Amino acid sequence: MTEDKLAEIGEDRSLLLVDDDEPFLRRLSRAMAKRGFQPEMAESVAAGKALA
């Protein structure tokens, strides 16, 4: 992601990732963290709503 695109996103870099495939969710979370985001993971919509 370019610096211009990151600037458009703003200061809040938090993400809520929801997926029932735990290995995929962990890989995606690591990838987003490497790009400067702060991911939170949930394995269901209900769990995601509780975190939102």
N, CA, C and O atoms as a GROMACS GRO file, in nm:
protein
  208
    1MET      N    1   0.085  -0.117   0.000
    1MET     CA    2   0.000   0.000   0.000
    1MET      C    3   0.090   0.123   0.000
    1MET      O    4   0.188   0.129   0.074
    2THR      N    5   0.057   0.219  -0.081
    2THR     CA    6   0.139   0.339  -0.091
    2THR      C    7   0.113   0.432   0.026
    2THR      O    8   0.010   0.423   0.093
    3GLU      N    9   0.207   0.520   0.050
    3GLU     CA   10   0.192   0.618   0.158
    3GLU      C   11   0.070   0.706   0.136
    3GLU      O   12   0.002   0.744   0.231
    4ASP      N   13   0.041   0.739   0.010
    4ASP     CA   14  -0.077   0.821  -0.020
    4ASP      C   15  -0.205   0.751   0.024
    4ASP      O   16  -0.293   0.813   0.083
    5LYS      N   17  -0.213   0.622  -0.004
    5LYS     CA   18  -0.333   0.547   0.034
    5LYS      C   19  -0.343   0.538   0.186
    5LYS      O   20  -0.453   0.552   0.241
    6LEU      N   21  -0.231   0.516   0.256
    6LEU     CA   22  -0.232   0.511   0.401
    6LEU      C   23  -0.276   0.645   0.460
    6LEU      O   24  -0.347   0.648   0.560
    7ALA      N   25  -0.234   0.755   0.399
    7ALA     CA   26  -0.273   0.887   0.446
    7ALA      C   27  -0.424   0.907   0.432
    7ALA      O   28  -0.485   0.972   0.516
    8GLU      N   29  -0.483   0.852   0.327
    8GLU     CA   30  -0.627   0.864   0.306
    8GLU      C   31  -0.706   0.790   0.413
    8GLU      O   32  -0.817   0.830   0.447
    9ILE      N   33  -0.650   0.682   0.466
    9ILE     CA   34  -0.719   0.602   0.567
    9ILE      C   35  -0.734   0.678   0.697
    9ILE      O   36  -0.835   0.664   0.766
   10GLY      N   37  -0.636   0.760   0.731
   10GLY     CA   38  -0.642   0.837   0.854
   10GLY      C   39  -0.561   0.773   0.965
   10GLY      O   40  -0.484   0.679   0.942
   11GLU      N   41  -0.580   0.823   1.085
   11GLU     CA   42  -0.501   0.778   1.200
   11GLU      C   43  -0.547   0.644   1.256
   11GLU      O   44  -0.464   0.565   1.301
   12ASP      N   45  -0.675   0.617   1.254
   12ASP     CA   46  -0.728   0.493   1.312
   12ASP      C   47  -0.697   0.377   1.219
   12ASP      O   48  -0.750   0.369   1.109
   13ARG      N   49  -0.612   0.288   1.264
   13ARG     CA   50  -0.570   0.174   1.183
   13ARG      C   51  -0.628   0.043   1.236
   13ARG      O   52  -0.577  -0.065   1.204
   14SER      N   53  -0.734   0.051   1.316
   14SER     CA   54  -0.791  -0.071   1.371
   14SER      C   55  -0.880  -0.141   1.268
   14SER      O   56  -0.951  -0.076   1.190
   15LEU      N   57  -0.874  -0.273   1.269
   15LEU     CA   58  -0.953  -0.356   1.178
   15LEU      C   59  -1.021  -0.466   1.258
   15LEU      O   60  -0.964  -0.519   1.353
   16LEU      N   61  -1.142  -0.498   1.220
   16LEU     CA   62  -1.210  -0.614   1.276
   16LEU      C   63  -1.222  -0.717   1.164
   16LEU      O   64  -1.293  -0.695   1.066
   17LEU      N   65  -1.152  -0.828   1.179
   17LEU     CA   66  -1.152  -0.935   1.080
   17LEU      C   67  -1.242  -1.047   1.130
   17LEU      O   68  -1.223  -1.096   1.242
   18VAL      N   69  -1.338  -1.088   1.050
   18VAL     CA   70  -1.432  -1.193   1.089
   18VAL      C   71  -1.430  -1.302   0.984
   18VAL      O   72  -1.456  -1.277   0.866
   19ASP      N   73  -1.397  -1.424   1.026
   19ASP     CA   74  -1.397  -1.539   0.936
   19ASP      C   75  -1.396  -1.665   1.020
   19ASP      O   76  -1.335  -1.669   1.127
   20ASP      N   77  -1.464  -1.769   0.974
   20ASP     CA   78  -1.468  -1.894   1.050
   20ASP      C   79  -1.352  -1.987   1.019
   20ASP      O   80  -1.341  -2.095   1.077
   21ASP      N   81  -1.265  -1.947   0.928
   21ASP     CA   82  -1.146  -2.025   0.893
   21ASP      C   83  -1.028  -1.969   0.973
   21ASP      O   84  -0.965  -1.872   0.931
   22GLU      N   85  -0.999  -2.029   1.088
   22GLU     CA   86  -0.899  -1.974   1.179
   22GLU      C   87  -0.760  -1.958   1.117
   22GLU      O   88  -0.698  -1.854   1.136
   23PRO      N   89  -0.707  -2.058   1.044
   23PRO     CA   90  -0.575  -2.038   0.983
   23PRO      C   91  -0.571  -1.918   0.887
   23PRO      O   92  -0.475  -1.841   0.888
   24PHE      N   93  -0.675  -1.902   0.806
   24PHE     CA   94  -0.682  -1.788   0.716
   24PHE      C   95  -0.688  -1.657   0.795
   24PHE      O   96  -0.620  -1.560   0.762
   25LEU      N   97  -0.769  -1.656   0.899
   25LEU     CA   98  -0.786  -1.537   0.981
   25LEU      C   99  -0.653  -1.495   1.044
   25LEU      O  100  -0.621  -1.376   1.048
   26ARG      N  101  -0.576  -1.591   1.092
   26ARG     CA  102  -0.444  -1.560   1.152
   26ARG      C  103  -0.346  -1.506   1.046
   26ARG      O  104  -0.273  -1.411   1.073
   27ARG      N  105  -0.345  -1.567   0.928
   27ARG     CA  106  -0.256  -1.519   0.821
   27ARG      C  107  -0.293  -1.376   0.780
   27ARG      O  108  -0.205  -1.291   0.764
   28LEU      N  109  -0.422  -1.352   0.764
   28LEU     CA  110  -0.467  -1.219   0.725
   28LEU      C  111  -0.433  -1.117   0.834
   28LEU      O  112  -0.391  -1.005   0.804
   29SER      N  113  -0.452  -1.155   0.958
   29SER     CA  114  -0.420  -1.067   1.070
   29SER      C  115  -0.272  -1.030   1.071
   29SER      O  116  -0.237  -0.914   1.089
   30ARG      N  117  -0.186  -1.129   1.053
   30ARG     CA  118  -0.041  -1.102   1.049
   30ARG      C  119  -0.006  -1.010   0.932
   30ARG      O  120   0.074  -0.917   0.947
   31ALA      N  121  -0.065  -1.035   0.816
   31ALA     CA  122  -0.038  -0.953   0.699
   31ALA      C  123  -0.080  -0.807   0.722
   31ALA      O  124  -0.008  -0.715   0.685
   32MET      N  125  -0.195  -0.787   0.782
   32MET     CA  126  -0.243  -0.652   0.808
   32MET      C  127  -0.158  -0.583   0.915
   32MET      O  128  -0.133  -0.463   0.906
   33ALA      N  129  -0.115  -0.657   1.015
   33ALA     CA  130  -0.029  -0.600   1.120
   33ALA      C  131   0.104  -0.553   1.060
   33ALA      O  132   0.156  -0.449   1.099
   34LYS      N  133   0.158  -0.630   0.967
   34LYS     CA  134   0.283  -0.591   0.901
   34LYS      C  135   0.267  -0.463   0.821
   34LYS      O  136   0.365  -0.392   0.796
   35ARG      N  137   0.145  -0.432   0.782
   35ARG     CA  138   0.118  -0.312   0.704
   35ARG      C  139   0.075  -0.194   0.791
   35ARG      O  140   0.031  -0.091   0.741
   36GLY      N  141   0.089  -0.210   0.922
   36GLY     CA  142   0.063  -0.099   1.012
   36GLY      C  143  -0.076  -0.094   1.071
   36GLY      O  144  -0.111   0.002   1.139
   37PHE      N  145  -0.158  -0.195   1.047
   37PHE     CA  146  -0.292  -0.198   1.102
   37PHE      C  147  -0.293  -0.270   1.237
   37PHE      O  148  -0.198  -0.341   1.270
   38GLN      N  149  -0.400  -0.252   1.312
   38GLN     CA  150  -0.416  -0.317   1.442
   38GLN      C  151  -0.538  -0.408   1.434
   38GLN      O  152  -0.649  -0.369   1.473
   39PRO      N  153  -0.519  -0.530   1.385
   39PRO     CA  154  -0.634  -0.619   1.364
   39PRO      C  155  -0.683  -0.685   1.493
   39PRO      O  156  -0.604  -0.723   1.580
   40GLU      N  157  -0.814  -0.699   1.501
   40GLU     CA  158  -0.878  -0.782   1.602
   40GLU      C  159  -0.948  -0.892   1.526
   40GLU      O  160  -0.999  -0.869   1.416
   41MET      N  161  -0.949  -1.012   1.582
   41MET     CA  162  -1.005  -1.127   1.512
   41MET      C  163  -1.129  -1.180   1.583
   41MET      O  164  -1.139  -1.178   1.705
   42ALA      N  165  -1.224  -1.226   1.502
   42ALA     CA  166  -1.343  -1.293   1.552
   42ALA      C  167  -1.376  -1.406   1.456
   42ALA      O  168  -1.363  -1.392   1.334
   43GLU      N  169  -1.420  -1.518   1.511
   43GLU     CA  170  -1.450  -1.635   1.428
   43GLU      C  171  -1.598  -1.650   1.396
   43GLU      O  172  -1.640  -1.749   1.337
   44SER      N  173  -1.679  -1.551   1.437
   44SER     CA  174  -1.821  -1.554   1.403
   44SER      C  175  -1.874  -1.411   1.403
   44SER      O  176  -1.812  -1.320   1.459
   45VAL      N  177  -1.989  -1.392   1.342
   45VAL     CA  178  -2.051  -1.260   1.340
   45VAL      C  179  -2.085  -1.217   1.482
   45VAL      O  180  -2.065  -1.101   1.518
   46ALA      N  181  -2.136  -1.310   1.562
   46ALA     CA  182  -2.172  -1.276   1.700
   46ALA      C  183  -2.049  -1.230   1.778
   46ALA      O  184  -2.055  -1.132   1.852
   47ALA      N  185  -1.938  -1.300   1.761
   47ALA     CA  186  -1.814  -1.260   1.830
   47ALA      C  187  -1.765  -1.126   1.778
   47ALA      O  188  -1.715  -1.044   1.854
   48GLY      N  189  -1.780  -1.103   1.649
   48GLY     CA  190  -1.742  -0.975   1.590
   48GLY      C  191  -1.825  -0.860   1.643
   48GLY      O  192  -1.773  -0.753   1.671
   49LYS      N  193  -1.955  -0.882   1.656
   49LYS     CA  194  -2.043  -0.779   1.711
   49LYS      C  195  -2.005  -0.744   1.854
   49LYS      O  196  -2.012  -0.629   1.895
   50ALA      N  197  -1.964  -0.845   1.930
   50ALA     CA  198  -1.923  -0.821   2.069
   50ALA      C  199  -1.798  -0.734   2.076
   50ALA      O  200  -1.779  -0.660   2.173
   51LEU      N  201  -1.711  -0.744   1.976
   51LEU     CA  202  -1.588  -0.666   1.974
   51LEU      C  203  -1.608  -0.526   1.915
   51LEU      O  204  -1.530  -0.436   1.943
   52ALA      N  205  -1.711  -0.510   1.833
   52ALA     CA  206  -1.733  -0.382   1.763
   52ALA      C  207  -1.781  -0.273   1.856
   52ALA      O  208  -1.804  -0.160   1.813
   0.00000   0.00000   0.00000
